[in-house]
């Protein structure tokens, strides 16, 4: 199968407004498996599990310019709520 049918680890630069400043960030595509996990976390029956959904998807997509993931799940969970919400929309 052709490579364009698969998720790429290539980083794409985006500009996002965070804490009142325009900032350049790098993101990469999320695999179907990680997207499915995100959806399951977001639909979980308990609030404790649901509360980690945004941090999970950000930790799987925010990356360095070379495509290497930039944040662990634990670190992503420490982001301020308005920053995490903004990053999820990119």
N, C-alpha and C positions, 0 to 999 in steps of 0.2 A: 504494500500500500504506500501511497505517496506521503512524504513527510508532512505536508500541509494538513493532513487529516488528524494529526496528533498534537497534543498540547506542547507548546514550545516553552523552554526555560529562558528564552530571550527576554531581556528587560526592556520595558517601554517607559520612556520618561513622560510624566504628567505634571502639570502645575495645579496645585490645590491651595486654597486659602486655609491656613491653620493658625489659630491664635492671632488673627488679624493681619497676617503676612502671607504673601504668595510664596509658596515654597515648591521646589522641584522634588519630586519623589519618583521612585522607580517601582514598577509593578510587573508582575508576570502572570501568565494565564494560570488558572487553577484547574487541577485535574478533576475529572468527573467524580472520582472517589472522594476527593476532599470537598467538592461541592455537595455531594450526597451526605457526607458527615456533617457539614455545616447545616444543611436543611434538617437533619435529624436532631442536632443539638438545639436548633431554634424551635423545633416542635416538641421538645421534651416536656414531660408532664410536670417536672419540678422547676421552680424559678432558679434555683442554684445552678442547674445545668444550662438552662436557657440563657442565663446571664453571660455565659462564656462564648456564645455564638459569634458575636462581632470580633472579639479578640482572636478566635480561631481562624476566621476567614482572612483577617488582616495578616496574621502570622504566616499564612500560606501564600500570600500574594505580594506583600511589601518586600522589596528586595534591593540589593546593591546594583550598581550599573552592570556588573558582570553576571547578574542573574542569581547570585547566591542569596538565600533568604536572609533578611535583615533583622528579624525579631523572633525570639522564641515565643511560644504561647504565653509563658509566664510574664515576659516583658511586655507583650502586647496588652495583656490584661491590666497592666499598670498605667496605660495611657489615660489621659483625662477623657471623660466621657464625650465631650464635644469633638475632641480630636479623633477618637475612635469612630464616632459616627460619621465624621467627614471622610475619613479614609475608606470606610466601607462603601461610600458612594462613588469612588473613583473607578 
